């Protein structure tokens, strides 16, 4: 869900992502991850999730982008595992088997319907608010589907004002990031119980961490402002606005 136009790929190890998914989701068991967009960021997340043992639905609306992303994943796996062969930590046969196993967990598709039974959906499509709004609205057609910001069978709500307004005063209720990404991109984990109440019960001490997961960050101090448009949200996000009480665009379920 992070900004796709990065200069470097995500550096998450399978164990880091596995721990993030296993510990942050609480009682919700994540088995299938949907990855939307197989560009520079998306293909790396899909690869990492598959290497960590998760089934992955890899979606790209552009067939050429899907093919390119899968080739990147295969090439990256080969390069990564070849290092282990050179170091003598694994044999060539083991490397081949691990690569085949990871690729076997990935189901490439251009169909949005394939996301309907995912436990978690991560989005890394073009940084255009209208495109993102259309994507979210289309995803919402599936009854009980997992939204990009939530887990299935929970209330789901997200306000898109982080793209429309500078969010320097926003406070986030969150868990530490996995420390996997560079630049100004972040994965922020949020939790909440509803998106219909009024602002008085919004958290006042929420935070996100820096890219190394070392300390809470402030939107203004760190120059992020409206640069964050990417979230993995456990259960339900509180409405994220610039201190304004804004209705849920998609309601709850």
BALOBA-1460 file (C-alpha; in Angstrom, 3 decimals):
// residues 253
<rec num="1" residu="x" x="0.000" y="0.000" z="0.000"/>
<rec num="2" residu="x" x="2.952" y="2.257" z="0.017"/>
<rec num="3" residu="x" x="4.018" y="4.683" z="-2.655"/>
<rec num="4" residu="x" x="5.028" y="2.638" z="-5.694"/>
<rec num="5" residu="x" x="7.602" y="5.010" z="-7.194"/>
<rec num="6" residu="x" x="10.465" y="4.276" z="-4.827"/>
<rec num="7" residu="x" x="14.155" y="4.331" z="-5.587"/>
<rec num="8" residu="x" x="14.712" y="1.117" z="-3.685"/>
<rec num="9" residu="x" x="12.744" y="-2.070" z="-3.172"/>
<rec num="10" residu="x" x="11.349" y="-3.157" z="0.182"/>
<rec num="11" residu="x" x="14.025" y="-4.782" z="2.279"/>
<rec num="12" residu="x" x="11.715" y="-6.863" z="4.456"/>
<rec num="13" residu="x" x="12.833" y="-10.399" z="5.192"/>
<rec num="14" residu="x" x="10.225" y="-13.146" z="5.193"/>
<rec num="15" residu="x" x="10.551" y="-13.469" z="8.969"/>
<rec num="16" residu="x" x="9.924" y="-9.736" z="9.484"/>
<rec num="17" residu="x" x="6.774" y="-9.763" z="7.404"/>
<rec num="18" residu="x" x="5.601" y="-13.014" z="8.950"/>
<rec num="19" residu="x" x="6.013" y="-11.582" z="12.456"/>
<rec num="20" residu="x" x="4.264" y="-8.360" z="11.447"/>
<rec num="21" residu="x" x="1.284" y="-10.211" z="10.023"/>
<rec num="22" residu="x" x="1.130" y="-12.774" z="12.812"/>
<rec num="23" residu="x" x="1.424" y="-10.376" z="15.753"/>
<rec num="24" residu="x" x="-0.478" y="-7.375" z="14.459"/>
<rec num="25" residu="x" x="-3.649" y="-9.103" z="13.408"/>
<rec num="26" residu="x" x="-4.578" y="-10.230" z="16.891"/>
<rec num="27" residu="x" x="-6.994" y="-13.155" z="16.747"/>
<rec num="28" residu="x" x="-7.435" y="-12.894" z="12.989"/>
<rec num="29" residu="x" x="-5.443" y="-15.555" z="11.161"/>
<rec num="30" residu="x" x="-3.906" y="-14.366" z="7.919"/>
<rec num="31" residu="x" x="-3.455" y="-17.089" z="5.335"/>
<rec num="32" residu="x" x="-4.081" y="-15.390" z="2.017"/>
<rec num="33" residu="x" x="-2.695" y="-11.959" z="1.124"/>
<rec num="34" residu="x" x="-3.898" y="-9.936" z="-1.851"/>
<rec num="35" residu="x" x="-1.287" y="-7.717" z="-3.493"/>
<rec num="36" residu="x" x="-2.707" y="-5.087" z="-5.843"/>
<rec num="37" residu="x" x="-0.134" y="-3.617" z="-8.199"/>
<rec num="38" residu="x" x="3.066" y="-5.476" z="-9.115"/>
<rec num="39" residu="x" x="5.327" y="-2.506" z="-9.691"/>
<rec num="40" residu="x" x="8.551" y="-1.735" z="-7.848"/>
<rec num="41" residu="x" x="6.906" y="-1.910" z="-4.446"/>
<rec num="42" residu="x" x="4.152" y="-4.427" z="-5.066"/>
<rec num="43" residu="x" x="6.237" y="-7.215" z="-6.546"/>
<rec num="44" residu="x" x="8.615" y="-7.066" z="-3.592"/>
<rec num="45" residu="x" x="5.779" y="-7.335" z="-1.072"/>
<rec num="46" residu="x" x="4.230" y="-10.237" z="-2.987"/>
<rec num="47" residu="x" x="7.569" y="-12.032" z="-3.110"/>
<rec num="48" residu="x" x="8.216" y="-11.489" z="0.593"/>
<rec num="49" residu="x" x="4.766" y="-12.671" z="1.604"/>
<rec num="50" residu="x" x="5.038" y="-15.804" z="-0.533"/>
<rec num="51" residu="x" x="8.516" y="-16.552" z="0.805"/>
<rec num="52" residu="x" x="7.118" y="-16.225" z="4.315"/>
<rec num="53" residu="x" x="4.588" y="-18.951" z="3.567"/>
<rec num="54" residu="x" x="1.472" y="-16.911" z="2.754"/>
<rec num="55" residu="x" x="-0.705" y="-17.638" z="-0.248"/>
<rec num="56" residu="x" x="-0.686" y="-14.538" z="-2.435"/>
<rec num="57" residu="x" x="-3.163" y="-13.246" z="-4.991"/>
<rec num="58" residu="x" x="-1.116" y="-10.936" z="-7.218"/>
<rec num="59" residu="x" x="-3.393" y="-8.525" z="-9.068"/>
<rec num="60" residu="x" x="-2.439" y="-6.045" z="-11.739"/>
<rec num="61" residu="x" x="-5.084" y="-4.611" z="-14.056"/>
<rec num="62" residu="x" x="-2.500" y="-4.315" z="-16.811"/>
<rec num="63" residu="x" x="-1.608" y="-7.751" z="-18.258"/>
<rec num="64" residu="x" x="1.823" y="-6.471" z="-19.257"/>
<rec num="65" residu="x" x="2.380" y="-5.115" z="-15.774"/>
<rec num="66" residu="x" x="1.334" y="-8.453" z="-14.315"/>
<rec num="67" residu="x" x="3.723" y="-10.358" z="-16.553"/>
<rec num="68" residu="x" x="6.541" y="-7.935" z="-15.797"/>
<rec num="69" residu="x" x="5.901" y="-8.147" z="-12.064"/>
<rec num="70" residu="x" x="5.962" y="-11.936" z="-12.042"/>
<rec num="71" residu="x" x="9.237" y="-11.922" z="-13.988"/>
<rec num="72" residu="x" x="10.674" y="-9.517" z="-11.410"/>
<rec num="73" residu="x" x="9.598" y="-11.805" z="-8.595"/>
<rec num="74" residu="x" x="11.176" y="-14.835" z="-10.255"/>
<rec num="75" residu="x" x="14.387" y="-12.948" z="-10.979"/>
<rec num="76" residu="x" x="14.587" y="-11.539" z="-7.482"/>
<rec num="77" residu="x" x="14.033" y="-14.949" z="-5.893"/>
<rec num="78" residu="x" x="16.745" y="-16.473" z="-8.073"/>
<rec num="79" residu="x" x="19.196" y="-13.713" z="-7.195"/>
<rec num="80" residu="x" x="18.413" y="-13.842" z="-3.494"/>
<rec num="81" residu="x" x="18.665" y="-17.607" z="-3.168"/>
<rec num="82" residu="x" x="21.817" y="-17.794" z="-5.279"/>
<rec num="83" residu="x" x="23.589" y="-15.853" z="-2.561"/>
<rec num="84" residu="x" x="22.830" y="-18.662" z="-0.138"/>
<rec num="85" residu="x" x="24.207" y="-21.181" z="-2.620"/>
<rec num="86" residu="x" x="27.425" y="-19.176" z="-3.003"/>
<rec num="87" residu="x" x="27.795" y="-18.934" z="0.766"/>
<rec num="88" residu="x" x="27.197" y="-22.633" z="1.131"/>
<rec num="89" residu="x" x="24.193" y="-22.222" z="3.434"/>
<rec num="90" residu="x" x="21.879" y="-24.024" z="0.992"/>
<rec num="91" residu="x" x="22.367" y="-26.302" z="-1.981"/>
<rec num="92" residu="x" x="21.319" y="-25.436" z="-5.511"/>
<rec num="93" residu="x" x="18.529" y="-27.988" z="-5.261"/>
<rec num="94" residu="x" x="17.262" y="-26.382" z="-2.064"/>
<rec num="95" residu="x" x="17.378" y="-22.959" z="-3.721"/>
<rec num="96" residu="x" x="15.411" y="-24.254" z="-6.701"/>
<rec num="97" residu="x" x="12.863" y="-25.894" z="-4.411"/>
<rec num="98" residu="x" x="12.406" y="-22.734" z="-2.304"/>
<rec num="99" residu="x" x="11.967" y="-20.562" z="-5.384"/>
<rec num="100" residu="x" x="9.444" y="-22.983" z="-6.861"/>
<rec num="101" residu="x" x="7.546" y="-23.149" z="-3.568"/>
<rec num="102" residu="x" x="7.337" y="-19.339" z="-3.279"/>
<rec num="103" residu="x" x="6.231" y="-18.937" z="-6.896"/>
<rec num="104" residu="x" x="3.701" y="-21.719" z="-6.404"/>
<rec num="105" residu="x" x="2.033" y="-19.720" z="-3.625"/>
<rec num="106" residu="x" x="1.450" y="-16.749" z="-5.944"/>
<rec num="107" residu="x" x="-1.654" y="-16.648" z="-8.116"/>
<rec num="108" residu="x" x="-1.332" y="-13.914" z="-10.782"/>
<rec num="109" residu="x" x="-4.570" y="-12.350" z="-11.976"/>
<rec num="110" residu="x" x="-6.088" y="-9.305" z="-13.633"/>
<rec num="111" residu="x" x="-9.512" y="-9.919" z="-12.056"/>
<rec num="112" residu="x" x="-10.605" y="-7.933" z="-8.996"/>
<rec num="113" residu="x" x="-12.951" y="-10.750" z="-7.967"/>
<rec num="114" residu="x" x="-9.912" y="-12.843" z="-7.012"/>
<rec num="115" residu="x" x="-9.399" y="-10.648" z="-3.940"/>
<rec num="116" residu="x" x="-12.773" y="-11.515" z="-2.429"/>
<rec num="117" residu="x" x="-11.512" y="-14.320" z="-0.182"/>
<rec num="118" residu="x" x="-8.222" y="-12.709" z="0.851"/>
<rec num="119" residu="x" x="-7.644" y="-12.137" z="4.569"/>
<rec num="120" residu="x" x="-5.605" y="-9.021" z="3.896"/>
<rec num="121" residu="x" x="-5.304" y="-6.795" z="0.827"/>
<rec num="122" residu="x" x="-2.317" y="-4.506" z="0.279"/>
<rec num="123" residu="x" x="-2.526" y="-1.856" z="-2.423"/>
<rec num="124" residu="x" x="0.396" y="-0.374" z="-4.336"/>
<rec num="125" residu="x" x="-1.203" y="1.201" z="-7.368"/>
<rec num="126" residu="x" x="-0.528" y="4.548" z="-9.009"/>
<rec num="127" residu="x" x="-0.475" y="7.541" z="-6.655"/>
<rec num="128" residu="x" x="-3.583" y="9.167" z="-8.066"/>
<rec num="129" residu="x" x="-6.447" y="9.797" z="-5.687"/>
<rec num="130" residu="x" x="-9.171" y="9.326" z="-8.305"/>
<rec num="131" residu="x" x="-7.717" y="5.988" z="-9.370"/>
<rec num="132" residu="x" x="-7.486" y="4.895" z="-5.752"/>
<rec num="133" residu="x" x="-11.043" y="5.982" z="-4.980"/>
<rec num="134" residu="x" x="-12.332" y="4.014" z="-7.955"/>
<rec num="135" residu="x" x="-10.355" y="0.960" z="-6.885"/>
<rec num="136" residu="x" x="-11.691" y="1.086" z="-3.316"/>
<rec num="137" residu="x" x="-15.257" y="1.593" z="-4.503"/>
<rec num="138" residu="x" x="-14.988" y="-1.385" z="-6.863"/>
<rec num="139" residu="x" x="-13.500" y="-3.581" z="-4.166"/>
<rec num="140" residu="x" x="-16.410" y="-2.708" z="-1.916"/>
<rec num="141" residu="x" x="-18.847" y="-4.570" z="-4.182"/>
<rec num="142" residu="x" x="-17.915" y="-7.907" z="-2.649"/>
<rec num="143" residu="x" x="-20.065" y="-8.866" z="0.314"/>
<rec num="144" residu="x" x="-17.806" y="-9.597" z="3.261"/>
<rec num="145" residu="x" x="-14.692" y="-8.927" z="1.207"/>
<rec num="146" residu="x" x="-11.508" y="-7.749" z="2.821"/>
<rec num="147" residu="x" x="-10.907" y="-4.079" z="2.164"/>
<rec num="148" residu="x" x="-7.398" y="-2.712" z="1.574"/>
<rec num="149" residu="x" x="-7.558" y="-1.138" z="5.028"/>
<rec num="150" residu="x" x="-9.167" y="-3.939" z="7.011"/>
<rec num="151" residu="x" x="-9.756" y="-7.548" z="7.853"/>
<rec num="152" residu="x" x="-12.845" y="-9.346" z="6.599"/>
<rec num="153" residu="x" x="-15.986" y="-9.510" z="8.738"/>
<rec num="154" residu="x" x="-15.200" y="-6.306" z="10.617"/>
<rec num="155" residu="x" x="-16.391" y="-2.751" z="10.343"/>
<rec num="156" residu="x" x="-14.519" y="-0.947" z="7.637"/>
<rec num="157" residu="x" x="-14.089" y="2.735" z="7.064"/>
<rec num="158" residu="x" x="-11.481" y="5.078" z="5.712"/>
<rec num="159" residu="x" x="-11.662" y="8.726" z="4.868"/>
<rec num="160" residu="x" x="-9.608" y="9.813" z="1.867"/>
<rec num="161" residu="x" x="-8.874" y="13.267" z="3.196"/>
<rec num="162" residu="x" x="-5.242" y="12.340" z="3.717"/>
<rec num="163" residu="x" x="-4.905" y="12.765" z="-0.033"/>
<rec num="164" residu="x" x="-7.095" y="15.842" z="-0.222"/>
<rec num="165" residu="x" x="-5.726" y="17.828" z="2.706"/>
<rec num="166" residu="x" x="-2.434" y="18.284" z="4.460"/>
<rec num="167" residu="x" x="-2.636" y="15.977" z="7.432"/>
<rec num="168" residu="x" x="-0.094" y="17.620" z="9.728"/>
<rec num="169" residu="x" x="-2.365" y="17.562" z="12.767"/>
<rec num="170" residu="x" x="-3.547" y="13.976" z="12.377"/>
<rec num="171" residu="x" x="-2.852" y="11.567" z="15.203"/>
<rec num="172" residu="x" x="-2.690" y="7.884" z="14.430"/>
<rec num="173" residu="x" x="-3.568" y="4.966" z="16.634"/>
<rec num="174" residu="x" x="-0.976" y="2.462" z="15.603"/>
<rec num="175" residu="x" x="1.505" y="-0.308" z="16.101"/>
<rec num="176" residu="x" x="5.181" y="-0.106" z="15.119"/>
<rec num="177" residu="x" x="6.057" y="-0.492" z="11.474"/>
<rec num="178" residu="x" x="7.917" y="-3.505" z="10.205"/>
<rec num="179" residu="x" x="10.865" y="-1.228" z="9.410"/>
<rec num="180" residu="x" x="10.921" y="-2.479" z="5.840"/>
<rec num="181" residu="x" x="10.715" y="0.538" z="3.599"/>
<rec num="182" residu="x" x="12.833" y="3.491" z="2.650"/>
<rec num="183" residu="x" x="12.294" y="7.163" z="1.931"/>
<rec num="184" residu="x" x="9.152" y="8.807" z="3.261"/>
<rec num="185" residu="x" x="7.057" y="5.681" z="2.832"/>
<rec num="186" residu="x" x="5.746" y="3.917" z="5.886"/>
<rec num="187" residu="x" x="3.565" y="0.996" z="6.792"/>
<rec num="188" residu="x" x="1.292" y="2.092" z="9.609"/>
<rec num="189" residu="x" x="-0.821" y="-0.385" z="11.517"/>
<rec num="190" residu="x" x="-4.053" y="0.916" z="12.996"/>
<rec num="191" residu="x" x="-6.730" y="-0.560" z="15.187"/>
<rec num="192" residu="x" x="-10.115" y="0.677" z="16.295"/>
<rec num="193" residu="x" x="-13.586" y="-0.494" z="17.118"/>
<rec num="194" residu="x" x="-15.838" y="1.742" z="15.092"/>
<rec num="195" residu="x" x="-15.937" y="4.448" z="12.485"/>
<rec num="196" residu="x" x="-19.334" y="5.844" z="13.305"/>
<rec num="197" residu="x" x="-18.838" y="7.444" z="16.725"/>
<rec num="198" residu="x" x="-17.856" y="11.017" z="17.311"/>
<rec num="199" residu="x" x="-14.355" y="12.350" z="17.622"/>
<rec num="200" residu="x" x="-14.241" y="12.426" z="21.388"/>
<rec num="201" residu="x" x="-13.080" y="8.832" z="21.551"/>
<rec num="202" residu="x" x="-10.438" y="9.161" z="18.881"/>
<rec num="203" residu="x" x="-6.962" y="8.322" z="20.210"/>
<rec num="204" residu="x" x="-4.828" y="11.263" z="21.223"/>
<rec num="205" residu="x" x="-1.541" y="9.428" z="21.600"/>
<rec num="206" residu="x" x="-1.390" y="7.559" z="18.329"/>
<rec num="207" residu="x" x="1.851" y="7.328" z="16.416"/>
<rec num="208" residu="x" x="3.671" y="5.826" z="13.517"/>
<rec num="209" residu="x" x="7.310" y="4.825" z="13.558"/>
<rec num="210" residu="x" x="10.164" y="5.860" z="11.366"/>
<rec num="211" residu="x" x="11.464" y="3.537" z="8.671"/>
<rec num="212" residu="x" x="13.669" y="1.691" z="11.185"/>
<rec num="213" residu="x" x="10.886" y="1.404" z="13.714"/>
<rec num="214" residu="x" x="12.881" y="3.379" z="16.249"/>
<rec num="215" residu="x" x="10.617" y="6.154" z="17.460"/>
<rec num="216" residu="x" x="7.214" y="7.764" z="16.981"/>
<rec num="217" residu="x" x="7.036" y="10.304" z="14.209"/>
<rec num="218" residu="x" x="5.178" y="13.552" z="13.816"/>
<rec num="219" residu="x" x="3.684" y="14.530" z="10.474"/>
<rec num="220" residu="x" x="4.931" y="18.096" z="10.642"/>
<rec num="221" residu="x" x="8.384" y="17.420" z="12.044"/>
<rec num="222" residu="x" x="9.135" y="14.650" z="9.611"/>
<rec num="223" residu="x" x="7.757" y="16.462" z="6.600"/>
<rec num="224" residu="x" x="5.333" y="13.673" z="5.759"/>
<rec num="225" residu="x" x="2.075" y="15.603" z="5.731"/>
<rec num="226" residu="x" x="-0.008" y="14.215" z="2.903"/>
<rec num="227" residu="x" x="2.823" y="11.959" z="1.715"/>
<rec num="228" residu="x" x="1.349" y="8.927" z="3.402"/>
<rec num="229" residu="x" x="-1.368" y="7.256" z="1.396"/>
<rec num="230" residu="x" x="-0.655" y="3.707" z="2.386"/>
<rec num="231" residu="x" x="-2.016" y="1.599" z="5.174"/>
<rec num="232" residu="x" x="-2.390" y="-1.906" z="6.456"/>
<rec num="233" residu="x" x="-5.224" y="-1.648" z="8.948"/>
<rec num="234" residu="x" x="-6.189" y="-4.304" z="11.429"/>
<rec num="235" residu="x" x="-9.901" y="-4.390" z="12.208"/>
<rec num="236" residu="x" x="-11.164" y="-0.868" z="11.647"/>
<rec num="237" residu="x" x="-9.513" y="2.482" z="11.240"/>
<rec num="238" residu="x" x="-10.914" y="5.501" z="13.013"/>
<rec num="239" residu="x" x="-11.817" y="8.203" z="10.583"/>
<rec num="240" residu="x" x="-8.576" y="9.859" z="9.603"/>
<rec num="241" residu="x" x="-9.141" y="13.541" z="9.031"/>
<rec num="242" residu="x" x="-7.530" y="16.816" z="9.895"/>
<rec num="243" residu="x" x="-9.543" y="17.056" z="13.107"/>
<rec num="244" residu="x" x="-12.861" y="17.095" z="11.273"/>
<rec num="245" residu="x" x="-15.829" y="14.833" z="11.825"/>
<rec num="246" residu="x" x="-16.358" y="13.337" z="8.380"/>
<rec num="247" residu="x" x="-18.887" y="10.622" z="7.493"/>
<rec num="248" residu="x" x="-17.781" y="7.166" z="6.441"/>
<rec num="249" residu="x" x="-17.839" y="7.047" z="2.633"/>
<rec num="250" residu="x" x="-18.569" y="3.312" z="2.463"/>
<rec num="251" residu="x" x="-20.413" y="2.741" z="5.731"/>
<rec num="252" residu="x" x="-19.852" y="-0.238" z="7.960"/>
<rec num="253" residu="x" x="-20.651" y="-3.891" z="7.900"/>
